[in-house]
């Protein structure tokens, strides 16, 4: 079973993603805190990480960059799931090593296909 780490500071979004992904047959681990995501990834060893971009303390771009620099998470597929609409989204996502971007509102078939 594919294990997914979802990182989002919005509890409603986190719960929605968890429920839909579990219904789709995935094992889901969640955290509301991007600061804890790397440690959680080390412990849980997910197959894919789905971080939001706009989060307090550490945004998704920084999280992705740090995961790419960490020996245990550098090869994890990272798919941003975000409402971020900046014109720099594609450039910044590519610069930090994200594999894909899914924009909110989430198209679940698109997300499942990307995973």
N, CA, C and O atoms as CSV, one atom per row, in Angstrom:
chain,resi,resn,atom,element,x,y,z
A,1,UNK,N,N,0.852,-1.180,0.000
A,1,UNK,CA,C,0.000,0.000,0.000
A,1,UNK,C,C,0.897,1.242,0.000
A,1,UNK,O,O,1.859,1.318,0.764
A,2,UNK,N,N,0.582,2.193,-0.845
A,2,UNK,CA,C,1.331,3.435,-0.928
A,2,UNK,C,C,1.044,4.294,0.304
A,2,UNK,O,O,-0.111,4.553,0.643
A,3,UNK,N,N,2.116,4.730,0.963
A,3,UNK,CA,C,2.000,5.558,2.165
A,3,UNK,C,C,2.262,7.012,1.780
A,3,UNK,O,O,3.259,7.324,1.128
A,4,UNK,N,N,1.349,7.900,2.195
A,4,UNK,CA,C,1.415,9.304,1.831
A,4,UNK,C,C,1.497,10.165,3.090
A,4,UNK,O,O,0.732,9.974,4.035
A,5,UNK,N,N,2.429,11.111,3.091
A,5,UNK,CA,C,2.520,12.109,4.157
A,5,UNK,C,C,1.894,13.400,3.647
A,5,UNK,O,O,2.370,13.986,2.675
A,6,UNK,N,N,0.825,13.842,4.305
A,6,UNK,CA,C,0.141,15.083,3.937
A,6,UNK,C,C,0.502,16.154,4.970
A,6,UNK,O,O,0.366,15.933,6.173
A,7,UNK,N,N,0.959,17.304,4.498
A,7,UNK,CA,C,1.379,18.406,5.368
A,7,UNK,C,C,0.548,19.641,5.010
A,7,UNK,O,O,0.701,20.210,3.929
A,8,UNK,N,N,-0.330,20.045,5.925
A,8,UNK,CA,C,-1.177,21.215,5.676
A,8,UNK,C,C,-1.567,21.808,7.020
A,8,UNK,O,O,-1.890,21.070,7.950
A,9,UNK,N,N,-1.542,23.128,7.134
A,9,UNK,CA,C,-1.878,23.779,8.398
A,9,UNK,C,C,-3.380,23.964,8.587
A,9,UNK,O,O,-3.811,24.418,9.647
A,10,UNK,N,N,-4.173,23.627,7.596
A,10,UNK,CA,C,-5.636,23.732,7.698
A,10,UNK,C,C,-6.205,22.352,8.043
A,10,UNK,O,O,-6.139,21.433,7.227
A,11,UNK,N,N,-6.761,22.207,9.241
A,11,UNK,CA,C,-7.256,20.911,9.709
A,11,UNK,C,C,-8.350,20.360,8.793
A,11,UNK,O,O,-8.421,19.150,8.577
A,12,UNK,N,N,-9.207,21.238,8.251
A,12,UNK,CA,C,-10.285,20.769,7.381
A,12,UNK,C,C,-9.716,20.159,6.095
A,12,UNK,O,O,-10.170,19.107,5.647
A,13,UNK,N,N,-8.732,20.821,5.517
A,13,UNK,CA,C,-8.098,20.305,4.300
A,13,UNK,C,C,-7.367,19.001,4.595
A,13,UNK,O,O,-7.426,18.054,3.811
A,14,UNK,N,N,-6.687,18.961,5.716
A,14,UNK,CA,C,-5.957,17.762,6.116
A,14,UNK,C,C,-6.910,16.574,6.263
A,14,UNK,O,O,-6.644,15.487,5.750
A,15,UNK,N,N,-8.013,16.792,6.962
A,15,UNK,CA,C,-8.986,15.714,7.162
A,15,UNK,C,C,-9.648,15.284,5.856
A,15,UNK,O,O,-9.873,14.094,5.639
A,16,UNK,N,N,-9.961,16.242,4.987
A,16,UNK,CA,C,-10.567,15.921,3.694
A,16,UNK,C,C,-9.615,15.075,2.848
A,16,UNK,O,O,-10.005,14.041,2.305
A,17,UNK,N,N,-8.365,15.525,2.742
A,17,UNK,CA,C,-7.381,14.765,1.969
A,17,UNK,C,C,-7.186,13.366,2.551
A,17,UNK,O,O,-7.128,12.384,1.811
A,18,UNK,N,N,-7.086,13.280,3.863
A,18,UNK,CA,C,-6.900,11.974,4.518
A,18,UNK,C,C,-8.046,11.032,4.171
A,18,UNK,O,O,-7.816,9.885,3.787
A,19,UNK,N,N,-9.269,11.508,4.303
A,19,UNK,CA,C,-10.442,10.671,4.035
A,19,UNK,C,C,-10.488,10.223,2.577
A,19,UNK,O,O,-10.672,9.039,2.294
A,20,UNK,N,N,-10.322,11.160,1.662
A,20,UNK,CA,C,-10.418,10.818,0.240
A,20,UNK,C,C,-9.280,9.901,-0.190
A,20,UNK,O,O,-9.494,8.965,-0.961
A,21,UNK,N,N,-8.084,10.161,0.298
A,21,UNK,CA,C,-6.945,9.307,-0.073
A,21,UNK,C,C,-7.080,7.905,0.516
A,21,UNK,O,O,-6.713,6.924,-0.131
A,22,UNK,N,N,-7.601,7.805,1.734
A,22,UNK,CA,C,-7.826,6.475,2.324
A,22,UNK,C,C,-8.889,5.715,1.540
A,22,UNK,O,O,-8.744,4.514,1.313
A,23,UNK,N,N,-9.949,6.392,1.124
A,23,UNK,CA,C,-10.982,5.763,0.299
A,23,UNK,C,C,-10.382,5.284,-1.019
A,23,UNK,O,O,-10.813,4.275,-1.577
A,24,UNK,N,N,-9.384,6.018,-1.512
A,24,UNK,CA,C,-8.718,5.657,-2.772
A,24,UNK,C,C,-7.676,4.546,-2.584
A,24,UNK,O,O,-7.024,4.137,-3.545
A,25,UNK,N,N,-7.521,4.060,-1.349
A,25,UNK,CA,C,-6.649,2.916,-1.105
A,25,UNK,C,C,-5.250,3.240,-0.611
A,25,UNK,O,O,-4.382,2.367,-0.624
A,26,UNK,N,N,-5.008,4.459,-0.178
A,26,UNK,CA,C,-3.696,4.844,0.316
A,26,UNK,C,C,-3.653,4.839,1.839
A,26,UNK,O,O,-4.672,5.046,2.497
A,27,UNK,N,N,-2.476,4.604,2.390
A,27,UNK,CA,C,-2.245,4.793,3.821
A,27,UNK,C,C,-1.799,6.248,3.987
A,27,UNK,O,O,-0.915,6.711,3.266
A,28,UNK,N,N,-2.406,6.969,4.933
A,28,UNK,CA,C,-2.157,8.403,5.047
A,28,UNK,C,C,-1.674,8.770,6.441
A,28,UNK,O,O,-2.269,8.387,7.449
A,29,UNK,N,N,-0.580,9.523,6.472
A,29,UNK,CA,C,-0.054,10.108,7.699
A,29,UNK,C,C,-0.199,11.613,7.521
A,29,UNK,O,O,0.027,12.130,6.427
A,30,UNK,N,N,-0.573,12.323,8.585
A,30,UNK,CA,C,-0.781,13.762,8.458
A,30,UNK,C,C,-0.027,14.525,9.531
A,30,UNK,O,O,0.267,14.008,10.609
A,31,UNK,N,N,0.276,15.768,9.201
A,31,UNK,CA,C,0.804,16.710,10.185
A,31,UNK,C,C,0.356,18.116,9.818
A,31,UNK,O,O,0.301,18.483,8.644
A,32,UNK,N,N,0.040,18.886,10.833
A,32,UNK,CA,C,-0.349,20.282,10.659
A,32,UNK,C,C,0.862,21.208,10.628
A,32,UNK,O,O,0.720,22.410,10.408
A,33,UNK,N,N,2.043,20.655,10.845
A,33,UNK,CA,C,3.230,21.462,11.052
A,33,UNK,C,C,4.334,21.065,10.095
A,33,UNK,O,O,4.833,19.941,10.155
A,34,UNK,N,N,4.717,21.961,9.222
A,34,UNK,CA,C,5.777,21.652,8.257
A,34,UNK,C,C,7.119,21.437,8.937
A,34,UNK,O,O,7.976,20.732,8.405
A,35,UNK,N,N,7.312,22.036,10.104
A,35,UNK,CA,C,8.568,21.865,10.838
A,35,UNK,C,C,8.754,20.407,11.247
A,35,UNK,O,O,9.882,19.915,11.276
A,36,UNK,N,N,7.662,19.710,11.564
A,36,UNK,CA,C,7.734,18.308,11.985
A,36,UNK,C,C,7.752,17.329,10.815
A,36,UNK,O,O,7.969,16.135,11.017
A,37,UNK,N,N,7.533,17.806,9.620
A,37,UNK,CA,C,7.355,16.911,8.472
A,37,UNK,C,C,8.599,16.085,8.148
A,37,UNK,O,O,8.473,14.907,7.813
A,38,UNK,N,N,9.780,16.662,8.237
A,38,UNK,CA,C,10.993,15.907,7.901
A,38,UNK,C,C,11.204,14.791,8.900
A,38,UNK,O,O,11.502,13.662,8.508
A,39,UNK,N,N,11.055,15.080,10.185
A,39,UNK,CA,C,11.217,14.051,11.221
A,39,UNK,C,C,10.169,12.952,11.038
A,39,UNK,O,O,10.476,11.767,11.168
A,40,UNK,N,N,8.943,13.348,10.740
A,40,UNK,CA,C,7.871,12.379,10.522
A,40,UNK,C,C,8.179,11.512,9.296
A,40,UNK,O,O,7.913,10.310,9.301
A,41,UNK,N,N,8.732,12.118,8.262
A,41,UNK,CA,C,9.108,11.363,7.063
A,41,UNK,C,C,10.213,10.359,7.384
A,41,UNK,O,O,10.212,9.249,6.853
A,42,UNK,N,N,11.146,10.735,8.239
A,42,UNK,CA,C,12.208,9.803,8.646
A,42,UNK,C,C,11.630,8.599,9.373
A,42,UNK,O,O,12.057,7.467,9.144
A,43,UNK,N,N,10.667,8.838,10.240
A,43,UNK,CA,C,10.075,7.780,11.057
A,43,UNK,C,C,9.122,6.906,10.248
A,43,UNK,O,O,9.205,5.679,10.302
A,44,UNK,N,N,8.216,7.534,9.498
A,44,UNK,CA,C,7.141,6.820,8.802
A,44,UNK,C,C,7.530,6.288,7.425
A,44,UNK,O,O,6.885,5.375,6.911
A,45,UNK,N,N,8.579,6.852,6.826
A,45,UNK,CA,C,9.058,6.443,5.505
A,45,UNK,C,C,7.932,6.387,4.455
A,45,UNK,O,O,7.629,5.326,3.910
A,46,UNK,N,N,7.321,7.555,4.184
A,46,UNK,CA,C,6.246,7.586,3.184
A,46,UNK,C,C,6.800,7.385,1.778
A,46,UNK,O,O,7.998,7.533,1.537
A,47,UNK,N,N,5.905,7.046,0.858
A,47,UNK,CA,C,6.266,6.894,-0.553
A,47,UNK,C,C,6.146,8.218,-1.301
A,47,UNK,O,O,6.812,8.430,-2.314
A,48,UNK,N,N,5.290,9.108,-0.793
A,48,UNK,CA,C,5.001,10.395,-1.429
A,48,UNK,C,C,4.718,11.421,-0.333
A,48,UNK,O,O,4.164,11.081,0.712
A,49,UNK,N,N,5.103,12.689,-0.574
A,49,UNK,CA,C,4.790,13.777,0.352
A,49,UNK,C,C,3.920,14.794,-0.383
A,49,UNK,O,O,4.228,15.196,-1.505
A,50,UNK,N,N,2.823,15.205,0.268
A,50,UNK,CA,C,1.903,16.203,-0.288
A,50,UNK,C,C,1.868,17.416,0.630
A,50,UNK,O,O,1.000,17.496,1.499
A,51,UNK,N,N,2.788,18.361,0.463
A,51,UNK,CA,C,2.752,19.561,1.303
A,51,UNK,C,C,1.974,20.702,0.669
A,51,UNK,O,O,1.929,20.849,-0.553
A,52,UNK,N,N,1.368,21.499,1.523
A,52,UNK,CA,C,0.817,22.778,1.103
A,52,UNK,C,C,2.006,23.728,0.953
A,52,UNK,O,O,3.098,23.421,1.430
A,53,UNK,N,N,1.817,24.851,0.313
A,53,UNK,CA,C,2.894,25.836,0.200
A,53,UNK,C,C,2.764,26.908,1.274
A,53,UNK,O,O,3.738,27.231,1.954
A,54,UNK,N,N,1.574,27.455,1.426
A,54,UNK,CA,C,1.388,28.569,2.361
A,54,UNK,C,C,1.088,28.041,3.757
A,54,UNK,O,O,-0.051,27.709,4.083
A,55,UNK,N,N,2.143,27.969,4.579
A,55,UNK,CA,C,2.024,27.500,5.953
A,55,UNK,C,C,2.856,28.399,6.859
A,55,UNK,O,O,3.855,28.971,6.424
A,56,UNK,N,N,2.441,28.525,8.133
A,56,UNK,CA,C,3.231,29.331,9.064
A,56,UNK,C,C,4.532,28.610,9.439
A,56,UNK,O,O,4.684,27.416,9.182
A,57,UNK,N,N,5.425,29.316,10.021
A,57,UNK,CA,C,6.724,28.820,10.476
A,57,UNK,C,C,7.652,28.447,9.329
A,57,UNK,O,O,8.740,29.011,9.208
A,58,UNK,N,N,7.238,27.504,8.485
A,58,UNK,CA,C,8.052,27.110,7.331
A,58,UNK,C,C,7.118,26.834,6.159
A,58,UNK,O,O,6.238,25.978,6.251
A,59,UNK,N,N,7.307,27.556,5.058
A,59,UNK,CA,C,6.436,27.336,3.913
A,59,UNK,C,C,6.834,26.056,3.165
A,59,UNK,O,O,7.882,25.466,3.425
A,60,UNK,N,N,5.987,25.655,2.251
A,60,UNK,CA,C,6.219,24.421,1.505
A,60,UNK,C,C,7.454,24.464,0.628
A,60,UNK,O,O,8.106,23.438,0.436
A,61,UNK,N,N,7.790,25.624,0.092
A,61,UNK,CA,C,9.007,25.727,-0.720
A,61,UNK,C,C,10.242,25.399,0.125
A,61,UNK,O,O,11.121,24.651,-0.304
A,62,UNK,N,N,10.291,25.965,1.321
A,62,UNK,CA,C,11.418,25.707,2.216
A,62,UNK,C,C,11.441,24.250,2.646
A,62,UNK,O,O,12.502,23.626,2.679
A,63,UNK,N,N,10.274,23.704,2.976
A,63,UNK,CA,C,10.185,22.294,3.351
A,63,UNK,C,C,10.710,21.404,2.237
A,63,UNK,O,O,11.501,20.496,2.491
A,64,UNK,N,N,10.285,21.651,1.020
A,64,UNK,CA,C,10.721,20.854,-0.126
A,64,UNK,C,C,12.232,20.956,-0.305
A,64,UNK,O,O,12.903,19.946,-0.517
A,65,UNK,N,N,12.765,22.160,-0.221
A,65,UNK,CA,C,14.208,22.371,-0.358
A,65,UNK,C,C,14.979,21.588,0.704
A,65,UNK,O,O,15.980,20.940,0.397
A,66,UNK,N,N,14.511,21.650,1.952
A,66,UNK,CA,C,15.170,20.925,3.039
A,66,UNK,C,C,15.067,19.414,2.859
A,66,UNK,O,O,16.014,18.685,3.155
A,67,UNK,N,N,13.919,18.944,2.374
A,67,UNK,CA,C,13.763,17.505,2.138
A,67,UNK,C,C,14.715,17.038,1.046
A,67,UNK,O,O,15.250,15.932,1.121
A,68,UNK,N,N,14.928,17.870,0.034
A,68,UNK,CA,C,15.850,17.512,-1.051
A,68,UNK,C,C,17.307,17.488,-0.572
A,68,UNK,O,O,18.142,16.804,-1.164
A,69,UNK,N,N,17.611,18.227,0.490
A,69,UNK,CA,C,18.971,18.271,1.027
A,69,UNK,C,C,19.229,17.184,2.070
A,69,UNK,O,O,20.381,16.933,2.421
A,70,UNK,N,N,18.185,16.543,2.565
A,70,UNK,CA,C,18.292,15.540,3.627
A,70,UNK,C,C,18.480,14.154,3.012
A,70,UNK,O,O,17.758,13.779,2.088
A,71,UNK,N,N,19.431,13.409,3.514
A,71,UNK,CA,C,19.772,12.109,2.910
A,71,UNK,C,C,18.615,11.118,2.895
A,71,UNK,O,O,18.509,10.327,1.958
A,72,UNK,N,N,17.750,11.136,3.896
A,72,UNK,CA,C,16.663,10.163,3.961
A,72,UNK,C,C,15.411,10.565,3.182
A,72,UNK,O,O,14.536,9.732,2.946
A,73,UNK,N,N,15.323,11.830,2.784
A,73,UNK,CA,C,14.113,12.284,2.088
A,73,UNK,C,C,14.401,12.860,0.700
A,73,UNK,O,O,13.481,13.290,0.004
A,74,UNK,N,N,15.659,12.870,0.302
A,74,UNK,CA,C,16.041,13.554,-0.946
A,74,UNK,C,C,15.389,12.974,-2.195
A,74,UNK,O,O,15.223,13.686,-3.185
A,75,UNK,N,N,15.014,11.696,-2.169
A,75,UNK,CA,C,14.439,11.071,-3.357
A,75,UNK,C,C,12.923,10.893,-3.296
A,75,UNK,O,O,12.327,10.341,-4.221
A,76,UNK,N,N,12.301,11.354,-2.219
A,76,UNK,CA,C,10.845,11.215,-2.097
A,76,UNK,C,C,10.130,12.071,-3.134
A,76,UNK,O,O,10.484,13.235,-3.324
A,77,UNK,N,N,9.140,11.517,-3.801
A,77,UNK,CA,C,8.314,12.362,-4.677
A,77,UNK,C,C,7.562,13.394,-3.831
A,77,UNK,O,O,6.965,13.057,-2.808
A,78,UNK,N,N,7.598,14.640,-4.268
A,78,UNK,CA,C,6.913,15.718,-3.560
A,78,UNK,C,C,5.947,16.391,-4.522
A,78,UNK,O,O,6.335,16.894,-5.577
A,79,UNK,N,N,4.668,16.386,-4.125
A,79,UNK,CA,C,3.610,16.987,-4.931
A,79,UNK,C,C,2.969,18.094,-4.099
A,79,UNK,O,O,2.291,17.822,-3.108
A,80,UNK,N,N,3.186,19.337,-4.507
A,80,UNK,CA,C,2.537,20.441,-3.804
A,80,UNK,C,C,1.035,20.386,-4.051
A,80,UNK,O,O,0.588,20.179,-5.179
A,81,UNK,N,N,0.257,20.576,-2.976
A,81,UNK,CA,C,-1.199,20.704,-3.060
A,81,UNK,C,C,-1.499,22.066,-2.450
A,81,UNK,O,O,-1.431,22.236,-1.233
A,82,UNK,N,N,-1.834,23.039,-3.303
A,82,UNK,CA,C,-1.810,24.413,-2.835
A,82,UNK,C,C,-2.840,25.341,-3.462
A,82,UNK,O,O,-3.321,25.112,-4.572
A,83,UNK,N,N,-3.159,26.383,-2.726
A,83,UNK,CA,C,-3.989,27.469,-3.247
A,83,UNK,C,C,-3.112,28.647,-3.665
A,83,UNK,O,O,-3.621,29.683,-4.091
A,84,UNK,N,N,-1.796,28.488,-3.544
A,84,UNK,CA,C,-0.858,29.540,-3.921
A,84,UNK,C,C,-1.024,29.851,-5.406
A,84,UNK,O,O,-1.021,28.945,-6.240
A,85,UNK,N,N,-1.168,31.132,-5.731
A,85,UNK,CA,C,-1.429,31.511,-7.122
A,85,UNK,C,C,-0.383,32.470,-7.689
A,85,UNK,O,O,-0.599,33.088,-8.732
A,86,UNK,N,N,0.740,32.588,-7.003
A,86,UNK,CA,C,1.775,33.499,-7.484
A,86,UNK,C,C,2.257,33.124,-8.871
A,86,UNK,O,O,2.316,31.945,-9.220
A,87,UNK,N,N,2.601,34.130,-9.661
A,87,UNK,CA,C,3.082,33.877,-11.026
A,87,UNK,C,C,4.401,33.117,-11.029
A,87,UNK,O,O,4.818,32.591,-12.061
A,88,UNK,N,N,5.055,33.060,-9.872
A,88,UNK,CA,C,6.331,32.363,-9.751
A,88,UNK,C,C,6.186,30.903,-9.310
A,88,UNK,O,O,7.187,30.236,-9.050
A,89,UNK,N,N,4.960,30.406,-9.225
A,89,UNK,CA,C,4.707,29.053,-8.710
A,89,UNK,C,C,5.523,27.984,-9.434
A,89,UNK,O,O,6.222,27.202,-8.790
A,90,UNK,N,N,5.446,27.942,-10.738
A,90,UNK,CA,C,6.148,26.897,-11.482
A,90,UNK,C,C,7.663,27.011,-11.328
A,90,UNK,O,O,8.344,26.009,-11.110
A,91,UNK,N,N,8.185,28.219,-11.440
A,91,UNK,CA,C,9.628,28.423,-11.320
A,91,UNK,C,C,10.130,28.054,-9.932
A,91,UNK,O,O,11.143,27.367,-9.798
A,92,UNK,N,N,9.430,28.505,-8.906
A,92,UNK,CA,C,9.861,28.209,-7.526
A,92,UNK,C,C,9.717,26.730,-7.208
A,92,UNK,O,O,10.568,26.157,-6.528
A,93,UNK,N,N,8.647,26.104,-7.692
A,93,UNK,CA,C,8.451,24.670,-7.450
A,93,UNK,C,C,9.580,23.862,-8.076
A,93,UNK,O,O,10.117,22.944,-7.458
A,94,UNK,N,N,9.928,24.210,-9.294
A,94,UNK,CA,C,11.019,23.526,-9.986
A,94,UNK,C,C,12.356,23.780,-9.286
A,94,UNK,O,O,13.174,22.870,-9.155
A,95,UNK,N,N,12.572,25.001,-8.845
A,95,UNK,CA,C,13.840,25.373,-8.202
A,95,UNK,C,C,14.098,24.590,-6.918
A,95,UNK,O,O,15.249,24.286,-6.603
A,96,UNK,N,N,13.042,24.260,-6.172
A,96,UNK,CA,C,13.224,23.521,-4.914
A,96,UNK,C,C,13.111,22.015,-5.097
A,96,UNK,O,O,13.309,21.258,-4.147
A,97,UNK,N,N,12.795,21.577,-6.302
A,97,UNK,CA,C,12.778,20.146,-6.583
A,97,UNK,C,C,11.451,19.438,-6.450
A,97,UNK,O,O,11.420,18.212,-6.339
A,98,UNK,N,N,10.340,20.183,-6.458
A,98,UNK,CA,C,9.021,19.541,-6.410
A,98,UNK,C,C,8.787,18.769,-7.703
A,98,UNK,O,O,9.234,19.179,-8.774
A,99,UNK,N,N,8.086,17.653,-7.589
A,99,UNK,CA,C,7.820,16.813,-8.754
A,99,UNK,C,C,6.569,17.223,-9.517
A,99,UNK,O,O,6.463,17.000,-10.723
A,100,UNK,N,N,5.617,17.829,-8.797
A,100,UNK,CA,C,4.338,18.158,-9.424
A,100,UNK,C,C,3.623,19.183,-8.546
A,100,UNK,O,O,3.941,19.321,-7.364
A,101,UNK,N,N,2.663,19.897,-9.120
A,101,UNK,CA,C,1.835,20.850,-8.375
A,101,UNK,C,C,0.378,20.571,-8.701
A,101,UNK,O,O,-0.005,20.500,-9.869
A,102,UNK,N,N,-0.430,20.414,-7.663
A,102,UNK,CA,C,-1.883,20.288,-7.799
A,102,UNK,C,C,-2.476,21.520,-7.129
A,102,UNK,O,O,-2.192,21.799,-5.964
A,103,UNK,N,N,-3.303,22.259,-7.871
A,103,UNK,CA,C,-3.888,23.479,-7.325
A,103,UNK,C,C,-5.223,23.181,-6.654
A,103,UNK,O,O,-5.990,22.322,-7.089
A,104,UNK,N,N,-5.472,23.934,-5.562
A,104,UNK,CA,C,-6.768,23.860,-4.883
A,104,UNK,C,C,-7.725,24.798,-5.601
A,104,UNK,O,O,-7.280,25.847,-6.066
A,105,UNK,N,N,-9.012,24.486,-5.720
A,105,UNK,CA,C,-9.639,23.290,-5.171
A,105,UNK,C,C,-9.109,22.031,-5.865
A,105,UNK,O,O,-8.828,22.022,-7.064
A,106,UNK,N,N,-8.988,20.999,-5.083
A,106,UNK,CA,C,-8.321,19.782,-5.527
A,106,UNK,C,C,-9.202,18.973,-6.470
A,106,UNK,O,O,-10.366,18.694,-6.182
A,107,UNK,N,N,-8.619,18.609,-7.593
A,107,UNK,CA,C,-9.235,17.669,-8.518
A,107,UNK,C,C,-8.710,16.294,-8.097
A,107,UNK,O,O,-7.574,15.937,-8.409
A,108,UNK,N,N,-9.539,15.529,-7.390
A,108,UNK,CA,C,-9.056,14.279,-6.804
A,108,UNK,C,C,-8.570,13.271,-7.834
A,108,UNK,O,O,-7.546,12.631,-7.593
A,109,UNK,N,N,-9.249,13.089,-8.981
A,109,UNK,CA,C,-8.704,12.155,-9.973
A,109,UNK,C,C,-7.301,12.585,-10.440
A,109,UNK,O,O,-6.435,11.738,-10.663
A,110,UNK,N,N,-7.082,13.890,-10.585
A,110,UNK,CA,C,-5.769,14.396,-10.979
A,110,UNK,C,C,-4.735,14.098,-9.890
A,110,UNK,O,O,-3.615,13.687,-10.193
A,111,UNK,N,N,-5.107,14.302,-8.630
A,111,UNK,CA,C,-4.200,14.037,-7.518
A,111,UNK,C,C,-3.851,12.556,-7.445
A,111,UNK,O,O,-2.678,12.201,-7.326
A,112,UNK,N,N,-4.845,11.700,-7.514
A,112,UNK,CA,C,-4.600,10.259,-7.464
A,112,UNK,C,C,-3.712,9.822,-8.626
A,112,UNK,O,O,-2.816,8.999,-8.441
A,113,UNK,N,N,-3.947,10.354,-9.804
A,113,UNK,CA,C,-3.129,10.021,-10.970
A,113,UNK,C,C,-1.682,10.490,-10.774
A,113,UNK,O,O,-0.746,9.803,-11.182
A,114,UNK,N,N,-1.500,11.658,-10.152
A,114,UNK,CA,C,-0.147,12.176,-9.913
A,114,UNK,C,C,0.606,11.322,-8.900
A,114,UNK,O,O,1.819,11.143,-9.010
A,115,UNK,N,N,-0.113,10.801,-7.918
A,115,UNK,CA,C,0.514,9.939,-6.905
A,115,UNK,C,C,0.967,8.656,-7.563
A,115,UNK,O,O,1.523,7.783,-6.896
